Amino acid sequence: MAFSTESSDRSARNPSRTGRRSSTMGGMPLNDLPWWRWRARLRSALHMLADPVFQHDYWVAGRDGYGDVTDAVYRLVEDSWLDRWSAEKYIGTVVRDAAEAALVDAAVLRVLRILHEVGADAPAATYLAHPDWPDAVRAAADAHHLLAVNDGEDPQAPPRSLEVLRILTQIV
């Protein structure tokens, strides 16, 4: 992955990298979030968006510990800027290859289209009742399955709670 400044591809502000920090990566602002945290959050969001039983049992029922649809969408795009750029920009870091990137992009586009139509604060049932929701779920399921398998994890395991995700992604 190339950075758009003369600095090396390692950041002094990121403890996993050394060297000077680039202010942009291919035109995207950088942050100090390690790639593995981006991937974990991306996978968490895709996992929840891919599971209609989970969505009814947790989001529609309003059960604590897993956030809501808007929270999942936020995790999907917040660190990665996938609402503005293709996942292709992250090949070799957050996503492994073009196949992962294409599936992630398809899921992001479908979910964001629905979010923009129903609004960020709509109840979960409104999202799930949207006529395009099944397509968004399938796209998220395709992406989740490939990323989970590529990470050596069981794609059929239930989604992890936000607390478990926080623990897994904390930097010590």
N, C-alpha and C positions, 0 to 999 in steps of 0.2 A: 504494500500500500504506500503510495507516495503522499508526501505532505507538500503543501503549496508554498512553503517558505524555505529559505536556505538552511534552516536548522535540520538537525538529524531527525530520524524518525523515533526518537526517544524523548520523553518529557521529564524535565527536572521536577515537576510538581507531582508526578505520578510515581509512587515509591517502587513500582515494578519496572520503571524505565529510568534511564539516566540521560543526561544531555540537556540541551535547551528545549524549551517548549514552543511548539508551533501554535499560532493563534487560529489557524484553520487547517482543515484536512479536506482537500479537494473542494474548497469553498464552504465547507461546513464548519461552524465553530466547534472547537474541541472543549471537552470538559475533562476532569480528572477521574472519571469513572472508568475502572478497568474493563476491558472487553468482556471478560467472563461475567461481570455483573450485568452488562448490557444483555448478554445472551440469556442469562438466567431470568431476567425480567421479561424479555421478549418471549421466552418459552413459557413462562408462567401465564402471561396474557393469552397467548395462543391456546394453551391448554384449557383455560377456563372458557374461552370463546368457542372452543371446539366441542364442548361437552353439553348437549342440551339437557340431559338429566341433571347435571350439576347446576346449570342455569336455573332450572325450575326449583330444585331443592334448596339452593342457597340465595340466588339473586331475587327471584320472585318471592320466595318465602321471607326474605329479609334477614337471613341468618348472619350472625357476626363472624368475622374472621377471614373473609374472602373478598371483601370490598364489593363493588357493584360493577355494572357494565362500564360506566364511565371510568372507573378506576382501572379496569382491565385495558381499556383503550389508551388511557394515559400511560400505563406501563408499556404498551405496545409501541408508542411513538415518542415518549418523553425524552429519553436519553439518546435515541438513535436518529431522531428527526425523520423518521420514515414517513411522516406526513408531508414532507417536502422533497425528499430524495429517495431514489431507488435503493433497495437493499444491495444492489450491485456494488455500491460504493464501499460496502463492508465485507466484500468477499476477501477471505483470508484473515478476518478478525472475528467479527460478530457472527457472520455466516461463513460456512466452509467453502461453498462453491456456487456456481450459477443456478443449479437446481434448487438449493435452499433459498437463494435470493428471489427467484421467480415465484416460488410458493409463498414466501413471506410478503412480497409485493402484492400478490393477488389477494391475500387475506386482508392486508392493511387497506387496500383500495375498497374492497367490499364493505368492511366494517366502517370505515370513515364515511362512505357514501350514506350509510344508514344513520350514523351519528349526526351528520349534517342535516338530514331530513327530519329526524325526530327530535333533535336537540340533546344537548349534553346532560340535561337534568331530568330527562324523561324517566318514568318508572321502567324497571326491567321488563315488565309485561309488554310495554309499548314496543321495545326493541324486538322481543321475541315474536310479536304479532306482525311485524313488518313483513310484507310479502317476499322481500329479498333476504330475510334472515337465514333461511335454510341454506342459501348459497354461501353466505358469509360463514356459517358454521362449517360447511364442507371445506371451504378454502382454508379456514383456520385449522381444521382437523388434518388436512393434507400437510400443511406446514408443520404443525405440531408433531405429527407422526414422523416425518423425515428428520426433524431436528432431534427428537428424542432418540430415535434409532441410531442416528449418527453420533450421539453422545453416549451410547451404550446403555440407555435407560428404557424402561418398559413404557411404551406410549399408552398402555391401558391402565396404568396406575392412576388413582384419583389425583386431582389437582392438590397441590400443597397450599396450606394456609398462608396468608400474608406474613404471619409471625415466623413460620418456617422459612419463607423466602427471605425475610429480613435477616435471620440467623445465618442462612447459607451465603448471603451476599455481604455480610459485614466484613469490614477490613480491620484486621487486628494488627 
